[in-house]
Amino acid sequence: MVRKSKAVATSRGDPQRRLRRGDWVEAALRRLAAGGVEAVRVELIARDMGVTKGSFYWHFKNRAELLEAVLQAWEATTERVIESAAQAPTPPERMARFNELVTAWAADADEAALENAVLAWAQKDAAVAERVAAVEALRTRNAEQLLFELGFPPAAAAAWSEIGYTTVVGMVSRSTRDPRFRHWPQEGYLTRLLEAAELLVVRSDDHNPDGAPGE
């Protein structure tokens, strides 16, 4: 997750005692969101934070280890959203919480920029592409499960999870390129999409609530 604050050491004499590993990761996330993976350079991040590179090597062996930490931080955002939504007690409340969290994420310009930067990174690095694919599968499976719990038949839950996910990612991408879409996630947007899906889905009377989505 991109943090707005910038960690700066209080002096250059001993920066490693003042900066945490997480400070470097947050600064790297900002660099990634603003300029792509090529911009995630130790010397540039150190300059951003007003410290020497010695602080970096107190926490990381090399740039590759930092990039791995950055990718893990990006992955963790999806996990937090899913876990938070799962805390709600009923299917409608879980879906409402999920829609709220996704809308807040999509409305954050820094998060949108980071998402697009990670997707661009995946186009250049096969290993990153595999990680992105795994996160996308997790996202769509979660949405599919939420829809199934609401009463969507398995095939419809699977289809609408993909439609909803593609819509959100496409709009996030567009919001960073087109000023008209910079504030696209209007309140209730995903709820309206869900309502449209429900109108189009014919619910089966013999729907088995104990079955698994996609079976």
PASEBA-1860 file (N, C-alpha, C; in nm, 3 decimals):
! residues 215
1> MVRKSKAV> 0.084/-0.119/0.000/0.000/0.000/0.000/0.088/0.124/0.000 ~ 0.053/0.221/-0.082/0.131/0.343/-0.089/0.100/0.431/0.030 ~ 0.201/0.474/0.101/0.181/0.563/0.213/0.209/0.706/0.170 ~ 0.133/0.801/0.227/0.147/0.940/0.190/0.267/1.007/0.257 ~ 0.299/0.963/0.379/0.407/1.026/0.453/0.541/0.981/0.399 ~ 0.643/1.063/0.423/0.777/1.031/0.376/0.870/1.021/0.496 ~ 0.935/0.907/0.511/1.026/0.888/0.623/1.158/0.956/0.593 ~ 1.207/1.038/0.685/1.333/1.108/0.667/1.414/1.092/0.794
9> ATSRGDPQ> 1.539/1.054/0.779/1.624/1.039/0.895/1.651/1.175/0.958 ~ 1.673/1.176/1.089/1.696/1.302/1.158/1.839/1.351/1.139 ~ 1.929/1.263/1.099/2.066/1.305/1.068/2.126/1.203/0.974 ~ 2.234/1.242/0.907/2.301/1.150/0.816/2.406/1.066/0.887 ~ 2.431/1.094/1.013/2.539/1.025/1.081/2.511/0.878/1.104 ~ 2.387/0.844/1.136/2.354/0.706/1.169/2.211/0.675/1.126 ~ 2.181/0.681/0.996/2.043/0.670/0.949/1.980/0.534/0.973 ~ 2.064/0.429/0.976/2.005/0.296/0.990/1.936/0.277/1.124
17> RRLRRGDW> 1.970/0.358/1.225/1.906/0.346/1.355/1.773/0.421/1.360 ~ 1.743/0.499/1.256/1.623/0.580/1.255/1.522/0.534/1.151 ~ 1.569/0.466/1.049/1.480/0.417/0.944/1.451/0.269/0.964 ~ 1.326/0.232/0.945/1.286/0.092/0.951/1.295/0.031/0.810 ~ 1.295/-0.099/0.804/1.287/-0.168/0.675/1.160/-0.123/0.602 ~ 1.052/-0.110/0.677/0.926/-0.068/0.617/0.931/0.070/0.555 ~ 1.015/0.159/0.608/1.028/0.292/0.550/1.084/0.284/0.408 ~ 1.180/0.195/0.390/1.238/0.177/0.257/1.135/0.117/0.160
25> VEAALRRL> 1.056/0.023/0.211/0.954/-0.038/0.126/0.850/0.065/0.084 ~ 0.806/0.147/0.179/0.706/0.250/0.148/0.761/0.350/0.046 ~ 0.886/0.390/0.064/0.948/0.483/-0.030/0.962/0.419/-0.168 ~ 0.993/0.289/-0.171/1.005/0.218/-0.298/0.869/0.207/-0.367 ~ 0.763/0.185/-0.288/0.628/0.180/-0.344/0.592/0.313/-0.409 ~ 0.629/0.423/-0.345/0.602/0.554/-0.404/0.678/0.570/-0.534 ~ 0.803/0.526/-0.535/0.884/0.533/-0.657/0.822/0.448/-0.768 ~ 0.778/0.329/-0.734/0.717/0.240/-0.832/0.592/0.302/-0.890
33> AAGGVEAV> 0.506/0.356/-0.804/0.381/0.416/-0.850/0.405/0.536/-0.940 ~ 0.508/0.613/-0.909/0.532/0.737/-0.983/0.609/0.716/-1.114 ~ 0.700/0.617/-1.114/0.786/0.606/-1.231/0.810/0.466/-1.284 ~ 0.740/0.367/-1.231/0.761/0.231/-1.277/0.878/0.165/-1.208 ~ 0.896/0.037/-1.236/1.000/-0.040/-1.167/1.139/0.015/-1.194 ~ 1.160/0.076/-1.309/1.292/0.133/-1.340/1.330/0.244/-1.243 ~ 1.231/0.308/-1.185/1.256/0.419/-1.092/1.288/0.372/-0.951 ~ 1.271/0.243/-0.926/1.298/0.189/-0.792/1.447/0.159/-0.784
41> RVELIARD> 1.525/0.263/-0.755/1.670/0.255/-0.745/1.714/0.299/-0.607 ~ 1.811/0.228/-0.551/1.854/0.254/-0.415/1.898/0.398/-0.398 ~ 1.980/0.448/-0.491/2.032/0.583/-0.477/1.922/0.688/-0.484 ~ 1.820/0.663/-0.566/1.709/0.757/-0.579/1.623/0.758/-0.453 ~ 1.597/0.639/-0.399/1.516/0.630/-0.278/1.590/0.694/-0.161 ~ 1.720/0.668/-0.151/1.800/0.729/-0.043/1.794/0.881/-0.054 ~ 1.802/0.932/-0.175/1.793/1.077/-0.195/1.656/1.130/-0.154 ~ 1.551/1.055/-0.188/1.415/1.094/-0.148/1.405/1.111/0.003
49> MGVTKGSF> 1.469/1.019/0.076/1.456/1.018/0.221/1.565/1.099/0.292 ~ 1.660/1.151/0.215/1.764/1.232/0.274/1.865/1.155/0.355 ~ 1.896/1.033/0.310/1.993/0.950/0.381/2.095/0.896/0.281 ~ 2.197/0.832/0.335/2.295/0.766/0.248/2.250/0.624/0.218 ~ 2.313/0.564/0.119/2.277/0.427/0.082/2.314/0.325/0.189 ~ 2.399/0.365/0.282/2.437/0.273/0.389/2.318/0.225/0.470 ~ 2.219/0.311/0.486/2.099/0.271/0.559/2.026/0.159/0.488 ~ 2.026/0.162/0.356/1.958/0.058/0.279/2.019/-0.078/0.307
57> YWHFKNRA> 2.152/-0.087/0.304/2.219/-0.215/0.319/2.216/-0.266/0.463 ~ 2.168/-0.183/0.554/2.142/-0.231/0.689/2.020/-0.324/0.691 ~ 1.928/-0.300/0.597/1.801/-0.372/0.594/1.787/-0.471/0.479 ~ 1.857/-0.449/0.369/1.843/-0.532/0.248/1.980/-0.571/0.195 ~ 1.987/-0.691/0.139/2.112/-0.734/0.077/2.136/-0.664/-0.055 ~ 2.029/-0.643/-0.132/2.042/-0.585/-0.265/1.906/-0.533/-0.313 ~ 1.905/-0.476/-0.433/1.782/-0.421/-0.490/1.678/-0.531/-0.511 ~ 1.722/-0.650/-0.551/1.628/-0.760/-0.576/1.548/-0.792/-0.450
65> ELLEAVLQ> 1.613/-0.787/-0.335/1.541/-0.815/-0.210/1.440/-0.705/-0.181 ~ 1.474/-0.582/-0.213/1.379/-0.472/-0.196/1.259/-0.490/-0.288 ~ 1.283/-0.526/-0.413/1.173/-0.545/-0.507/1.081/-0.658/-0.462 ~ 1.137/-0.761/-0.403/1.054/-0.870/-0.350/0.966/-0.818/-0.237 ~ 1.022/-0.735/-0.150/0.944/-0.677/-0.041/0.833/-0.586/-0.093 ~ 0.863/-0.514/-0.200/0.763/-0.427/-0.263/0.649/-0.510/-0.319 ~ 0.681/-0.617/-0.387/0.578/-0.703/-0.444/0.493/-0.767/-0.335 ~ 0.556/-0.808/-0.226/0.481/-0.865/-0.114/0.386/-0.762/-0.053
73> AWEATTER> 0.431/-0.637/-0.044/0.345/-0.531/0.010/0.223/-0.509/-0.079 ~ 0.243/-0.514/-0.211/0.131/-0.500/-0.304/0.034/-0.618/-0.288 ~ 0.087/-0.737/-0.276/0.002/-0.855/-0.258/-0.078/-0.847/-0.128 ~ -0.018/-0.792/-0.025/-0.082/-0.787/0.106/-0.208/-0.701/0.107 ~ -0.216/-0.602/0.019/-0.335/-0.517/0.014/-0.458/-0.600/-0.021 ~ -0.447/-0.687/-0.119/-0.559/-0.774/-0.156/-0.597/-0.864/-0.040 ~ -0.498/-0.919/0.028/-0.527/-1.008/0.141/-0.600/-0.933/0.252 ~ -0.562/-0.808/0.276/-0.628/-0.729/0.381/-0.774/-0.699/0.345
81> VIESAAQA> -0.799/-0.668/0.220/-0.936/-0.641/0.177/-1.023/-0.763/0.196 ~ -0.974/-0.878/0.153/-1.051/-1.002/0.164/-1.077/-1.037/0.310 ~ -0.974/-1.026/0.393/-0.988/-1.060/0.534/-1.083/-0.965/0.605 ~ -1.076/-0.837/0.571/-1.164/-0.739/0.635/-1.310/-0.763/0.598 ~ -1.336/-0.787/0.470/-1.473/-0.813/0.427/-1.528/-0.939/0.491 ~ -1.443/-1.038/0.512/-1.488/-1.166/0.569/-1.532/-1.153/0.714 ~ -1.496/-1.043/0.780/-1.535/-1.024/0.919/-1.684/-0.998/0.935 ~ -1.750/-0.948/0.829/-1.893/-0.917/0.839/-1.972/-1.046/0.858
89> PTPPERMA> -2.081/-1.042/0.936/-2.149/-1.166/0.976/-2.240/-1.232/0.873 ~ -2.293/-1.156/0.777/-2.388/-1.214/0.681/-2.341/-1.191/0.539 ~ -2.386/-1.272/0.442/-2.346/-1.251/0.302/-2.372/-1.110/0.250 ~ -2.491/-1.050/0.271/-2.511/-0.913/0.222/-2.416/-0.813/0.285 ~ -2.388/-0.831/0.415/-2.296/-0.740/0.482/-2.153/-0.760/0.434 ~ -2.116/-0.885/0.405/-1.982/-0.911/0.353/-1.965/-0.846/0.216 ~ -2.067/-0.858/0.131/-2.059/-0.797/-0.001/-2.056/-0.644/0.009 ~ -2.136/-0.589/0.099/-2.138/-0.444/0.116/-2.003/-0.393/0.164
97> RFNELVTA> -1.943/-0.465/0.257/-1.811/-0.426/0.308/-1.706/-0.439/0.198 ~ -1.713/-0.545/0.122/-1.620/-0.565/0.011/-1.632/-0.451/-0.090 ~ -1.754/-0.416/-0.128/-1.774/-0.307/-0.223/-1.719/-0.175/-0.169 ~ -1.738/-0.152/-0.040/-1.688/-0.030/0.024/-1.536/-0.023/0.017 ~ -1.471/-0.134/0.049/-1.325/-0.138/0.050/-1.267/-0.123/-0.090 ~ -1.327/-0.192/-0.186/-1.277/-0.184/-0.324/-1.297/-0.044/-0.380 ~ -1.411/0.018/-0.350/-1.436/0.153/-0.397/-1.334/0.251/-0.339 ~ -1.304/0.238/-0.210/-1.205/0.326/-0.148/-1.068/0.306/-0.210
105> WAADADEA> -1.033/0.182/-0.237/-0.904/0.152/-0.301/-0.897/0.213/-0.440 ~ -1.002/0.193/-0.519/-1.002/0.244/-0.657/-1.003/0.395/-0.662 ~ -1.061/0.460/-0.560/-1.070/0.605/-0.558/-0.939/0.672/-0.516 ~ -0.847/0.594/-0.463/-0.718/0.648/-0.418/-0.624/0.658/-0.537 ~ -0.587/0.780/-0.573/-0.503/0.801/-0.693/-0.368/0.731/-0.681 ~ -0.311/0.729/-0.560/-0.182/0.664/-0.541/-0.194/0.513/-0.557 ~ -0.301/0.457/-0.504/-0.322/0.313/-0.519/-0.346/0.275/-0.666 ~ -0.420/0.360/-0.737/-0.444/0.335/-0.879/-0.314/0.338/-0.957
113> ALENAVLA> -0.229/0.436/-0.926/-0.099/0.445/-0.994/-0.013/0.325/-0.963 ~ -0.016/0.279/-0.838/0.063/0.162/-0.801/0.013/0.038/-0.873 ~ -0.119/0.020/-0.879/-0.175/-0.095/-0.949/-0.130/-0.099/-1.094 ~ -0.138/0.014/-1.161/-0.098/0.020/-1.301/0.051/-0.005/-1.317 ~ 0.131/0.043/-1.222/0.275/0.021/-1.229/0.310/-0.126/-1.212 ~ 0.240/-0.195/-1.122/0.266/-0.338/-1.103/0.225/-0.416/-1.227 ~ 0.112/-0.381/-1.287/0.069/-0.449/-1.409/0.167/-0.426/-1.524 ~ 0.222/-0.305/-1.532/0.323/-0.276/-1.635/0.451/-0.354/-1.607
121> WAQKDAAV> 0.488/-0.365/-1.483/0.605/-0.443/-1.441/0.587/-0.590/-1.482 ~ 0.468/-0.642/-1.464/0.440/-0.781/-1.498/0.458/-0.809/-1.647 ~ 0.437/-0.708/-1.729/0.454/-0.726/-1.874/0.601/-0.741/-1.913 ~ 0.690/-0.702/-1.823/0.833/-0.707/-1.851/0.905/-0.821/-1.779 ~ 0.837/-0.881/-1.682/0.903/-0.981/-1.596/0.809/-1.099/-1.578 ~ 0.848/-1.214/-1.629/0.761/-1.332/-1.624/0.732/-1.376/-1.482 ~ 0.831/-1.365/-1.391/0.809/-1.406/-1.253/0.706/-1.315/-1.186 ~ 0.713/-1.186/-1.214/0.615/-1.093/-1.158/0.478/-1.120/-1.220
129> AERVAAVE> 0.475/-1.154/-1.347/0.348/-1.185/-1.413/0.279/-1.303/-1.344 ~ 0.355/-1.402/-1.301/0.297/-1.516/-1.230/0.238/-1.473/-1.096 ~ 0.306/-1.384/-1.027/0.256/-1.334/-0.899/0.128/-1.253/-0.919 ~ 0.126/-1.171/-1.021/0.008/-1.090/-1.052/-0.109/-1.182/-1.086 ~ -0.083/-1.284/-1.166/-0.189/-1.379/-1.203/-0.246/-1.447/-1.079 ~ -0.160/-1.480/-0.983/-0.207/-1.545/-0.861/-0.295/-1.450/-0.779 ~ -0.258/-1.323/-0.773/-0.339/-1.225/-0.700/-0.472/-1.204/-0.770 ~ -0.469/-1.197/-0.901/-0.594/-1.178/-0.975/-0.686/-1.298/-0.958
137> ALRTRNAE> -0.630/-1.416/-0.954/-0.711/-1.536/-0.930/-0.772/-1.531/-0.791 ~ -0.696/-1.486/-0.693/-0.747/-1.473/-0.556/-0.861/-1.372/-0.550 ~ -0.844/-1.259/-0.618/-0.948/-1.155/-0.620/-1.077/-1.207/-0.682 ~ -1.067/-1.272/-0.796/-1.189/-1.318/-0.864/-1.254/-1.434/-0.789 ~ -1.173/-1.522/-0.728/-1.231/-1.631/-0.649/-1.307/-1.575/-0.530 ~ -1.252/-1.473/-0.467/-1.320/-1.412/-0.353/-1.452/-1.350/-0.396 ~ -1.451/-1.274/-0.506/-1.575/-1.214/-0.554/-1.676/-1.322/-0.592 ~ -1.627/-1.429/-0.653/-1.714/-1.541/-0.690/-1.779/-1.603/-0.568
145> QLLFELGF> -1.702/-1.621/-0.462/-1.756/-1.678/-0.339/-1.862/-1.587/-0.278 ~ -1.836/-1.457/-0.277/-1.932/-1.362/-0.221/-2.064/-1.365/-0.300 ~ -2.054/-1.371/-0.432/-2.174/-1.378/-0.515/-2.249/-1.509/-0.492 ~ -2.176/-1.617/-0.481/-2.237/-1.746/-0.456/-2.314/-1.745/-0.323 ~ -2.253/-1.683/-0.221/-2.318/-1.675/-0.091/-2.446/-1.591/-0.097 ~ -2.452/-1.498/-0.192/-2.572/-1.416/-0.209/-2.684/-1.490/-0.281 ~ -2.649/-1.605/-0.341/-2.750/-1.685/-0.409/-2.731/-1.699/-0.557 ~ -2.621/-1.646/-0.613/-2.594/-1.664/-0.755/-2.561/-1.810/-0.781
153> PPAAAAAW> -2.615/-1.869/-0.888/-2.572/-2.003/-0.928/-2.422/-2.003/-0.957 ~ -2.354/-2.116/-0.940/-2.209/-2.119/-0.957/-2.158/-2.059/-1.087 ~ -2.218/-2.094/-1.200/-2.169/-2.042/-1.328/-2.186/-1.890/-1.337 ~ -2.298/-1.841/-1.287/-2.323/-1.696/-1.290/-2.228/-1.624/-1.195 ~ -2.202/-1.683/-1.077/-2.108/-1.622/-0.983/-1.969/-1.610/-1.044 ~ -1.927/-1.716/-1.114/-1.795/-1.714/-1.178/-1.790/-1.608/-1.288 ~ -1.895/-1.601/-1.370/-1.896/-1.505/-1.481/-1.899/-1.361/-1.430 ~ -1.984/-1.333/-1.332/-1.997/-1.196/-1.284/-1.878/-1.152/-1.201
161> SEIGYTTV> -1.808/-1.244/-1.140/-1.685/-1.206/-1.069/-1.581/-1.156/-1.169 ~ -1.573/-1.221/-1.284/-1.479/-1.178/-1.388/-1.522/-1.045/-1.449 ~ -1.652/-1.029/-1.473/-1.703/-0.904/-1.530/-1.676/-0.788/-1.434 ~ -1.707/-0.809/-1.306/-1.686/-0.703/-1.208/-1.539/-0.668/-1.194 ~ -1.454/-0.771/-1.188/-1.311/-0.745/-1.172/-1.255/-0.671/-1.293 ~ -1.291/-0.714/-1.412/-1.242/-0.649/-1.533/-1.289/-0.503/-1.539 ~ -1.411/-0.479/-1.496/-1.463/-0.342/-1.493/-1.382/-0.254/-1.399 ~ -1.356/-0.303/-1.279/-1.283/-0.223/-1.182/-1.140/-0.195/-1.229
169> VGMVSRST> -1.070/-0.298/-1.273/-0.931/-0.279/-1.317/-0.925/-0.187/-1.439 ~ -1.019/-0.203/-1.530/-1.022/-0.116/-1.647/-1.046/0.029/-1.611 ~ -1.137/0.053/-1.517/-1.165/0.188/-1.476/-1.050/0.249/-1.397 ~ -0.982/0.168/-1.316/-0.864/0.215/-1.244/-0.758/0.259/-1.343 ~ -0.736/0.179/-1.446/-0.640/0.215/-1.549/-0.680/0.345/-1.620 ~ -0.806/0.354/-1.653/-0.853/0.472/-1.726/-0.844/0.598/-1.640 ~ -0.866/0.582/-1.509/-0.865/0.698/-1.420/-0.728/0.764/-1.413 ~ -0.622/0.689/-1.441/-0.488/0.748/-1.437/-0.449/0.811/-1.570
177> RDPRFRHW> -0.529/0.786/-1.674/-0.497/0.840/-1.807/-0.591/0.950/-1.852 ~ -0.714/0.948/-1.804/-0.817/1.040/-1.853/-0.873/1.119/-1.735 ~ -0.855/1.252/-1.736/-0.903/1.334/-1.624/-1.051/1.316/-1.594 ~ -1.130/1.281/-1.694/-1.273/1.264/-1.672/-1.304/1.148/-1.577 ~ -1.211/1.056/-1.561/-1.236/0.936/-1.481/-1.154/0.933/-1.352 ~ -1.095/1.045/-1.315/-1.011/1.045/-1.196/-1.089/1.026/-1.067 ~ -1.217/1.052/-1.072/-1.301/1.031/-0.954/-1.417/0.938/-0.988 ~ -1.387/0.836/-1.068/-1.493/0.750/-1.120/-1.567/0.668/-1.014
185> PQEGYLTR> -1.505/0.620/-0.906/-1.582/0.530/-0.818/-1.684/0.608/-0.736 ~ -1.792/0.649/-0.798/-1.898/0.718/-0.727/-1.960/0.624/-0.623 ~ -2.012/0.681/-0.518/-2.072/0.601/-0.412/-2.183/0.512/-0.470 ~ -2.176/0.386/-0.439/-2.278/0.293/-0.486/-2.252/0.236/-0.624 ~ -2.139/0.268/-0.686/-2.113/0.219/-0.822/-2.115/0.067/-0.827 ~ -2.040/0.004/-0.738/-2.035/-0.142/-0.741/-2.167/-0.203/-0.696 ~ -2.238/-0.133/-0.608/-2.370/-0.182/-0.569/-2.465/-0.183/-0.687 ~ -2.458/-0.079/-0.769/-2.543/-0.075/-0.889/-2.505/-0.184/-0.987
193> LLEAAELL> -2.376/-0.212/-0.998/-2.332/-0.322/-1.085/-2.386/-0.454/-1.033 ~ -2.384/-0.472/-0.903/-2.437/-0.594/-0.844/-2.588/-0.606/-0.869 ~ -2.658/-0.494/-0.854/-2.803/-0.496/-0.877/-2.834/-0.532/-1.023 ~ -2.753/-0.481/-1.115/-2.773/-0.514/-1.256/-2.750/-0.663/-1.280 ~ -2.647/-0.717/-1.214/-2.619/-0.860/-1.228/-2.735/-0.943/-1.176 ~ -2.790/-0.902/-1.062/-2.900/-0.978/-1.002/-3.023/-0.977/-1.092 ~ -3.046/-0.866/-1.162/-3.160/-0.859/-1.252/-3.145/-0.954/-1.371 ~ -3.020/-0.978/-1.411/-2.994/-1.061/-1.529/-2.980/-1.210/-1.497
201> VVRSDDHN> -2.959/-1.239/-1.371/-2.937/-1.378/-1.331/-3.069/-1.443/-1.291 ~ -3.099/-1.556/-1.351/-3.216/-1.635/-1.312/-3.171/-1.733/-1.205 ~ -3.225/-1.715/-1.084/-3.182/-1.800/-0.974/-3.257/-1.933/-0.978 ~ -3.182/-2.036/-0.961/-3.239/-2.171/-0.966/-3.305/-2.207/-0.834 ~ -3.426/-2.264/-0.842/-3.497/-2.304/-0.720/-3.425/-2.415/-0.646 ~ -3.351/-2.498/-0.721/-3.283/-2.609/-0.656/-3.134/-2.578/-0.635 ~ -3.101/-2.447/-0.626/-2.962/-2.407/-0.600/-2.914/-2.469/-0.469 ~ -2.800/-2.530/-0.473/-2.746/-2.599/-0.356/-2.652/-2.507/-0.279
209> PDGAPGE> -2.692/-2.456/-0.164/-2.607/-2.362/-0.090/-2.481/-2.425/-0.034 ~ -2.476/-2.559/-0.034/-2.356/-2.624/0.018/-2.254/-2.656/-0.089 ~ -2.287/-2.627/-0.213/-2.193/-2.654/-0.321/-2.083/-2.552/-0.326 ~ -1.986/-2.577/-0.411/-1.872/-2.484/-0.424/-1.887/-2.406/-0.552 ~ -1.852/-2.275/-0.551/-1.859/-2.197/-0.672/-1.775/-2.258/-0.784 ~ -1.828/-2.252/-0.903/-1.753/-2.296/-1.018/-1.759/-2.444/-1.042 ~ -1.828/-2.520/-0.955/-1.835/-2.665/-0.975/-1.935/-2.698/-1.086
END
